[in-house]
Each structure stands twice: as C-alpha cells, then as structure tokens.
C-alpha cells in the first residue's frame, strides 16, 4: 500500500508518460480551486513561453500517489497541460502548480 503523501520527482527527459495511469476523477473539489488552478496554468504557460520559466506540477496517478514534474508549460487546452516532448497531463489529475 502506498502512502498518499509519497512524492516522486520525474523529469521530462526521463518521463515515460505512456506508463503513467492518471487519476480519472477530479483531484480538486471546489470550483474556486479549479479556477485558481487554471489561472496558475495559464500564467505558467506565459512564463514558460516568454521567459523560459519552469514550474513544479504535482499530480495524482491512479494509485493516488503524488507525482511531481518540473517543466515549462508550452500549452494549456481545455483538458490538458502540454509540456516539452509532447507530454500531456490531464488537468483533472493536477493537484498543484508552484512557480520555481
């Protein structure tokens, strides 16, 4: 059994997205939290594209483990965050975004 607070740090060049099963249910419950997350993601995209600024994205996999990746956000769609090397993380599985 895995600890909910266990965090693994993954980097884009070692990140095998095809082996990750993302959490299907929404990680954030309130509409305010979801709105704040989307605002942070759009800001992260602007920082990444204009200033090459990386962010720390924490998300949950299907086993409820918290995974973390440091990367530049290239694009934000309605359902996904797109990173370098076409890495796509479902927004529903994202727990937090921090600027670094």
C-alpha positions in Angstrom: 0.0 0.0 0.0 1.3 3.4 -1.0 1.4 6.4 1.2 -0.8 9.3 -0.1 2.0 11.8 0.7 4.7 9.9 -1.2 6.1 12.2 -3.9 8.2 11.0 -6.9 10.2 13.6 -8.8 10.0 13.0 -12.5 11.9 14.9 -15.2 10.7 15.4 -18.8 13.6 13.6 -20.4 13.2 10.5 -18.1 9.4 10.7 -18.0 7.6 7.9 -19.8 4.1 9.2 -20.0 2.8 6.0 -21.5 3.4 4.1 -18.3 1.5 6.6 -16.1 -2.1 5.9 -15.3 -3.5 9.3 -14.3 -6.2 9.6 -11.7 -9.5 9.7 -13.6 -11.6 11.6 -11.0 -11.2 15.3 -10.5 -8.5 15.9 -7.9 -9.8 19.4 -6.9 -13.3 19.6 -5.5 -14.4 23.2 -5.5 -15.0 25.4 -8.5 -12.8 28.1 -6.8 -9.8 25.6 -6.6 -10.3 24.6 -10.2 -10.5 28.2 -11.4 -7.3 29.1 -9.4 -5.5 26.1 -10.9 -6.5 27.1 -14.4 -5.3 30.7 -13.7 -1.9 29.4 -12.5 -1.6 27.1 -15.5 -2.2 30.0 -18.0 0.3 32.1 -16.1 2.8 29.2 -16.1 2.3 28.9 -19.9 3.0 32.6 -20.4 6.1 32.4 -18.1 7.3 29.3 -20.0 6.9 30.7 -23.4 8.1 34.3 -22.7 10.7 33.8 -20.1 11.6 30.0 -20.2 10.4 29.8 -16.6 9.8 26.3 -15.2 7.0 25.3 -12.8 6.5 22.4 -10.4 3.4 20.5 -11.3 2.0 17.9 -8.7 -0.5 15.4 -10.0 -2.0 12.1 -8.9 -1.8 8.8 -10.6 -4.4 6.1 -10.5 -2.9 4.7 -7.2 -3.3 8.1 -5.5 0.4 8.7 -5.5 1.5 12.3 -5.8 3.9 12.6 -8.7 5.8 15.8 -9.4 7.5 17.2 -12.5 9.5 20.4 -13.1 9.0 21.7 -16.6 8.0 24.6 -18.9 4.3 24.7 -19.8 4.0 25.0 -23.5 0.3 25.0 -23.8 -3.0 24.7 -21.9 -6.1 23.2 -23.5 -9.5 22.6 -22.0 -8.5 19.3 -20.6 -4.7 19.0 -20.8 -1.4 20.8 -19.9 1.2 20.2 -22.7 4.9 20.1 -21.8 8.1 19.6 -23.7 8.3 16.4 -25.8 4.5 16.3 -26.2 4.0 15.3 -22.6 0.3 15.7 -21.8 -1.0 15.8 -18.2 -4.8 15.8 -17.7 -5.8 19.0 -15.8 -8.3 16.9 -13.7 -5.4 15.0 -12.2 -3.3 18.1 -11.2 -3.2 18.9 -7.5 -1.0 21.9 -7.5 1.3 24.2 -9.6 4.2 26.1 -8.0 6.4 28.7 -9.6 10.2 28.0 -9.1 
